[in-house]
Amino acid sequence: MAVRLTTWFVSQGISISGSNSRRSHSNPRFSFASSSPASSSSSSSSSCKLRHRNLSCTCLQKRQRARKKSSQEQSSADFLPSGEEDSESETASVGMIPLLNSESVSDDDVNTINSNDSISNALTTSDQAVPSDLVGMIRNAEKNILLLNQARVSALQDLDKILSEKEELQGEMNALEMRLAETDARIRVAAQEKVRMELLGDHLNQMRNEQNFNGDGAETSNGVEIFESESELFNEEAPLPYKSSINSLVANLSSLRLENVSLRNDIQELREQLSNMKNTDERVVMLEKQRSTLDSALKDLESKLVVSQEDVSKLSNLKVECKGLWEKVENLQVLLDKSTKQADQAIIVLQQNQEIRKKVDKLEESLEKANVYKESSEKMQQYNELMQQKIKLMEDRLQRSDEEIHSYVQLYQESVEEFQDTLNTLKEESKRRVMDEPVDDMPWEFWSRLLLIIDGWLLEKKISIDDAKALREMVWKRDRRIHDSYMACKEKNVNEAVTTFLRLISSQTSSGLHVVHIAAEMAPVAKVGGLGDVVAGLSKALQKKGHLVEIILPKYDCMDYDRVRDLRALDVAVESYFDGRLFKNKIWVGTVEGLPVYFIEPLHPDKLFWRGQFYGERDDFKRFSFFSRAALELLLQAGKKPDIIHCHDWQTAFVAPLYWDLYAPKGLNSARICFTCHNFEYQGTAPASDLASCGLDVGQLNRPDRMQDNSAHDRINPVKGGRGLHSTLNFHSKKFVGILNGIDADAWNPATDAYLKVQYTANDLGGKAENKEAIRKSLGLSYADVRRPLVGCITRLVPQKGVHLIRHAIYRTLELGGQFVLLGSSPVHHIQKEFEAIANHFQSHDHIRLILKYDETLSHSIYAASDMFIIPSIFEPCGLTQMIAMRYGSIPIARKTGGLNDSVFDVDDDTVPLQFRNGYSFLSPDEQGLNGALERAFNHYLSKPESWRQLVQKDMNIDFSWDTSASQYEELYSKSVARARATIRP
């Protein structure tokens, strides 16, 4: 039987004993001894008080009997016999806590460990490469943690029970104090009655004296009747008024005496109860100290368990490596065993030859003796001849044996040489394979940093373009040689490092693509909307697929510089043309989430990107046309030969005409242009003359088949700037490919999200409820009703997003009994003012909160806390909000349009297969359409909690990562590059 954590409260009869213990309660109850019912009082006030007292005592007795009966039933239920475990818990010593080590845990407790513990199973099933002491240590830690958790839960439960008992006793004490005060008042009344009785006694004595003085018999004097004796006063023939008065007083006096005795007993019992309460308080304090000790021990064990888990992960990697080495060693062992057997045989033959040699020596001695007696006897001669023949045979045999031994020794030497050659070959092969295999244990930040160093050397003219290309390819392949060289050069100066790197250069081939993204946003350093998430997520996905990916961004003054690692300025300035002259650009390099990023800071007097915001300036056309040309100039001067230049939205759409018209003729002609329009609502139109600032020919581009805007012939449209695009998208629809975006599964992962108070998974949704409570408290919302649904909304407040429906959803959610949280702002002045008024109206409301800004940390918390997410867009090319919401277990309520219609399928739509239904949708962009979807979602949440939980788990398991989308982009890139290479073949 396993040792249990046991703590006893002896004074109150409360026991706590592990997970299998029984709890019993024998709480003392207060009882009062009531006096006998009083007879009729002589005065109305006294009799009323006595009747009230007797009624209270009677009611109290009834309550005592009821409590006693309940206590007996509870005690009987709690102390039902349960075999050896009950007797063991009853005999536990007071205040003893067993030590949590491997010796104090029996097999019974070992069996209670959860069988699905992945770490324990992994260790117990591992081979001999895993140290047994580590397995034992982890097992002991798991057992101790289990026991500690059980003891902690049990102690907390019983502590809560003790506190509730304490509160109940405190209430009864308060009632007793009130009764005591009432008793004091009654004592004062009794004292007054006693004085009155004494006066009556004096009066009686006076009447006796007067009777004795006036003579025998009864006389009447001044209206007072005088009796001869006390017996006459109390006999049946005495006057009735006197008899009833005296009897009443005597009864009252007896009742008061009995009540005083009862009150004294109650007061004494109350004092004992108070003493017991003090002892209980002391034990509660002791329990709290023990609980804190258990908490600290549990945290220590958990930290040790984490270290053990890390060791196990390292051991598992070593196990895989050792497995291959063991196979090779086993092969070598077979060869060695074979050679050893051959050597053993040779040694045995050699030993036999030595024995033969000894026999030959003996025969030679015998032959010498025989020669002495040769002449003495003919028989000796015959014997000699016979011996000569034997000697000859033995010599022949010995010669053959020597030859056989020599062959065995030679074979053994050859086997040893073969074994040594094989071992050397294996060592060289292993070393060569290690050198040839890519380095997989270094983060992407390391390789991005190497690329940026090489590009810096190129721009600073320390290496040639060909050298830079060769070194880039080595980095691209994550070559171990360049890794080792970099580690060896960390303490050397730049010139020595350059020399070391140049020694590594050799012809390299690459199977991946070189992709350069030129964009205005990138999450998390410069993010306004979904564009930043797409650039970052797509780049990381392509990088994981083995492609070389680089990003070029403007260097905004309002970027999140804390998210850029190793940010530094290159010691070179790139000059680019604008407004008829050359302007210098300062180039900064750094890594963002493992990706190499170039930041261009124009040294322009207008401080183009030093405005405190990303967009919304009157000269945005000028700012981003300048940036587009500076980005291409950087690629040209750095000698880069990318396969794909990918530009995004109108801000970098200038790259396409600049590339084909100006930079391809200069030698930057290796790339194909990929242009992604994330939202056709924003096209960046401007007067055609503004296009000349960046060096483009306005006359050639202000044409219907180039960049002329379809609605105004004197304006140009950057979105049409791609080569070969014409006035109508429908006419050339075959040139367009629609690719649904993905989300960054690493950044948006509730199981690892550092922004959340509690991480959680689809299989463990407890953390989602805790995040819901946390955000309610932080935003000042009511958190009394756990089941009240929380609706979230994170968006830019622009007409495209359906602001009128968002406004309606706030009030409708409140009417349905839910809570609503909005995070976002509007670049449109009147919309921002309207929602500011709504926010002020609900500033102190228990169920509505509007935060009119963008907050990355808060956005993660809202996704995790929300039960539902509203996305009522008028149109939506793709949308990421619904994907992130489902990733965090928030059911989307979206309008059927664009990418929303491609990713959200109504749970009540019978035309959609059941496994794809994941949310609620509506078609009509009005309040009635929104109401229908919102009400259906509320009804599902409130009336079918288990079905709702299954829907949440299904949504969280949907794969919205970039893997599929990146593969589509990869295919698009490859086809474009293949067509380009096919056209230039002779």
PyMOL commands that set and color helices and strands:
alter all, ss='L'
color gray80, all
select helices_A, chain A and resi 44-78+84-90+102-104+107-111+118-124+132-214+230-234+240-372+378-436+444-459+465-476+480-488+494-502+530-544+561-563+620-637+650-652+655-663+688-694+698-701+718-720+733-735+766-779+799-801+803-815+829-841+856-865+881-887+898-903+914-916+927-943+945-956+962-983
alter helices_A, ss='H'
color red, helices_A
select strands_A, chain A and resi 6-9+14-17+220-221+224-225+514-518+548-554+565-578+581-592+595-602+644-648+672-676+686-687+715-716+790-794+819-823+848-851+868-871+891-895+920-922
alter strands_A, ss='S'
color yellow, strands_A
deselect
rebuild
show_as cartoon
